[in-house]
Each structure stands twice: as structure tokens, then as C-alpha cells.
Amino acid sequence: MNKENIIGIDISKQSFDVSDHNAKHQVYTQDLDAFKKFLKAIPKDSICVMEATGIYHLQLANFLYANNIRVAVINPLRIKRFIQMHLKRNKTDKSDAKMIRLYGINQDIELYKPIDPDLQQSKDNYQTMEQFINIRASLKNKLEELKCKKSDSKLIQVVDNQIHNLTESIQELETEITTLISKSHAQLFSNLKSIAGIGTRTATILIISSNAFQHFDSAKQLSSFLFSPMGHPRNISELTCKVLLAHHPCLTVSILSASIQAGCK
């Protein structure tokens, strides 16, 4: 991979800082006009390296990819460690863009490819469903409290109606997720469900959580992505972890290994 024209980009909510191959610093706003202006300034055969910053990097990364610019999106923890290794203490957007560029020059980087639209929609649906489940749990506790206190019946009915509406929405979202996954990743979905004990819900969660098993070659890699060494969830929510472990109380390397093999079929 030619790394002569590495561009480092530090992204925030309102703007992004750029450090180019001449160590020149530029600041652009986070909007389409600024994206187009930046695109014109990018030299041929450049690679734009940026941190994964929640949702803020997605618009620019997808715009550049759509315009045939090579992009690398790096885990922010790796950037942080790289900066610490170079003993840099003064943290500014300008200095971060420069260090991101140096990371791109000195480290192995993998080129970015946007997530499959159906998988992204499934992720959005699942995250929304998780929020609804948490809200419903809170309302159920509140309902129990109101009933114990013999509160006003109208208030109890209002809370009960909200729980009912949330339950319907959760069911609709779960159905939509299953439909999307079974359509966009039919073979993978089928392979996972062929593993003893893995049903529709667990297969769906594994596909969504692992981005359809992209970038995983072993059960150890998948396990490290999903859980910390102490068994706490990492890159998945507490609720997702509970669902996985509820279906597989002993989510072992052998099960994860079978999942990886299913993903590679």
C-alpha cells in the first residue's frame, strides 16, 4: 500500500481538522459544501485516515468512499495508545490530526468499506429496540410501585398503556430485524442456526454485533471483541450480553469457533 499521501483527519461534531502530506493544517465544517471543498484539495492516490468517533465520522467517510477516495477508520483506543507512545501531552484538534496521519504512515491500516445498508438498518433497529426494552422495564417497575401504593387508576392505566405500546413496537422491530438479516445474510443466518442451540434471536444478535463476522479469523478474536478478559461486555451492550448468555450460559470458545466457521462457509 502506497503511503506517500496519507491525510490525517480529526473529527468533531461541528468540524474536522486535516493534516496533509505537507504537514499543512486545514479546518472544515461538517457539511456537504465543506466535504466537496475538501474533496477538491485531496491529492491523487491519497488515503484519508480518521478515528471512529461515534456517528460523527460516518458522513465524511461515506462521502469520500462514494467519491473513490481511499479511507481508513481507526479504533480511537489505538490512536490514543499511539499518541501515548510518542509522549504527546498537548491534545488539540490540530495535533491529533497530525498524530492520526503519523499513525497511518507507521502502522498497518485497513481500508474502510461502508457497512451493508440492511445490516446498518438492522443495527439501528436493534439499538432502538434495546432502548425500548430498557424503558419498558423501568415502566414495569413504576407500574408495580403505583399498584402497591394504590395510586390513581387513571395514572396506572396510562403507564400500562405505554408498556403495551412499547411491547408492540419491540415486537415489530424484532420482526423487521429478522426479515432484514434473513434477506441480506441468508446463508450466514442459515449456517448459524445450524449450530446446536443457536436459534433465530442469537443468530441475529451475533450477526449484528460482529458486523456479519467481518475481520474475524478465530473464536479468540470474536471473543475479545465481544467480551473483556473479565467477561464483561465490550462492543456490545449489557442487554445484548444478557440475551447471549441467557441463550448460552456457557458461551464457550467452541460455540464462538463454530460461529466463525459458519461465517466463513
LINDA-V290667 format. One record per run of one state. SS is the DSSP state (A for helix, B for strand, O for the rest). FROM is the first residue (numbers start at 1). TO is the last residue. If there is no record, write none. Layout:
BEGIN
ss/from/to
SS/FROM/TO
SS/FROM/TO
END
This chain:
BEGIN
ss/from/to
O/1/5
B/6/11
O/12/14
B/15/19
O/20/24
B/25/29
O/30/31
A/32/41
O/42/46
B/47/51
O/52/57
A/58/66
O/67/69
B/70/74
O/75/75
A/76/85
O/86/92
A/93/106
O/107/116
A/117/148
O/149/152
A/153/184
O/185/185
A/186/193
O/194/199
A/200/209
O/210/218
A/219/226
B/227/227
O/228/232
B/233/233
O/234/237
A/238/247
O/248/252
A/253/264
O/265/265
END
